[in-house]
Amino acid sequence: MKKHSDGENALVERVVEKHNNNGKILWSKVAEEIGAVLERKITPGAVKTWHYRVVAQGGVKQSQRAGDKTWERTQRWIKNLLASNYRMRAQLNSKRGKRRASARTELLKKKVKELREEIAKLKAELKNHRPILRWWVRTRMALKSAGKALIE
């Protein structure tokens, strides 16, 4: 996808508004005017696609896209955290393991400490993406449930 400058995107929006006739846009005239300003030939279909992309970009803010990605990453991390916690408990409770009870306890304490540090790092990262309050609340609840799963 070709990147256009903010000025060019604003130009497209202005010209489309100018040639908008009760919801019907004259794409050929828009293409002619933009081509004259940019000093190159541009097709009406290309202008139409460009305009729809500009409108779509304007509807989604950068922070929301970043927040969504962080939310997905957090969900994956919590699933992996719970899965690793269950695997670790199964490994410690297996009869093949010949560790003493105190060694098992020490291993569990070490793992819990590492996981708490990971949770603290994630919380710090999540605070940087606070603009989406609903997302922030869901993440906090997920982190609390992950913490409870560690304790169980």
VENURLIN-V699600 format. One record per residue. NEAR is the number of other ideal C-beta (glycine too) atoms within 12 Angstrom. Layout:
BEGIN
near-><NEAR & NEAR>
END
This chain:
BEGIN
near-><9 & 11 & 11 & 23 & 12 & 13 & 13 & 23 & 25 & 19 & 26 & 37 & 27 & 19 & 31 & 30 & 19 & 16 & 26 & 17 & 13 & 7 & 9 & 11 & 24 & 21 & 28 & 18 & 20 & 33 & 29 & 20 & 23 & 35 & 23 & 15 & 19 & 21 & 8 & 13 & 13 & 29 & 17 & 24 & 14 & 23 & 35 & 23 & 20 & 32 & 33 & 20 & 22 & 30 & 18 & 14 & 22 & 16 & 12 & 16 & 14 & 14 & 16 & 20 & 19 & 21 & 28 & 22 & 18 & 29 & 28 & 19 & 20 & 31 & 24 & 16 & 26 & 32 & 18 & 18 & 30 & 24 & 16 & 22 & 28 & 17 & 15 & 25 & 22 & 14 & 18 & 25 & 16 & 13 & 9 & 9 & 16 & 10 & 17 & 11 & 13 & 10 & 14 & 20 & 14 & 15 & 21 & 23 & 17 & 16 & 23 & 25 & 15 & 19 & 28 & 20 & 14 & 25 & 29 & 16 & 17 & 30 & 25 & 15 & 23 & 30 & 17 & 16 & 28 & 21 & 19 & 23 & 13 & 15 & 26 & 23 & 15 & 22 & 32 & 23 & 17 & 29 & 33 & 17 & 21 & 31 & 24 & 16 & 23 & 27 & 14 & 12>
END
